[in-house]
Amino acid sequence: MIIPQLILAMVASTLLGALSMTGWHSVYGKQRIKPVSKHVINICQIHHRLLTTYPTRKPTTFFQHLGLNHSEAPFTDPRFLIPGEAANDKAHDAINKNWAERVERLLNGPRESEDEQALYSRVAEAMQDHQLMVVYMYKFMPELVKSQGSLKWLKKTCSQT
């Protein structure tokens, strides 16, 4: 007796195997659709959490959320994005210092919010991922600074993820 579900499962498995071996990703190139990087997805998820956690505030950058200024040292030195460089070490020190201050303020404040603590931690962690920060500095920061807190560009970019 032939079981249709079994045959269907075998055909689907064979097709998926064939697709994975034939470079089916080339469809993106033919249609000029760029696959979204995991870094863009992570950045958009963090910005979404910032917006939902603080809905009455205008959108902030990762720098602003941690009380840092992207237009001051060590962040003005492009080498802050390169692991092993002195500027990278200084950037990590500044990020960690401000993260610790923010979390301590939450812990000692009138209300303790695990969500806010987790968000500070997620932003600090993202800022220490040099590959993610390259994407953030070159794709997101110019637009976020230019838009001065407008949601339009951020919504457009993140809705594609």
Buried (B, 14 or more C-beta within 10 A) or exposed (E): EEEEEEEEEEEEEEEEEEEEEEEEEEEEEEEEEEEEBEBBEBBBBBBBBBBEBBEEEEBBBBBBBBEBEBEEEBBEBEBBBEEEBEBBEBBBEBBBEBBEEBBEEBEEEEEEEEEBBEBBEBBBBBBBEBEBBBBBBEBBBEBBEEBEEEEEBBBEBBEEB
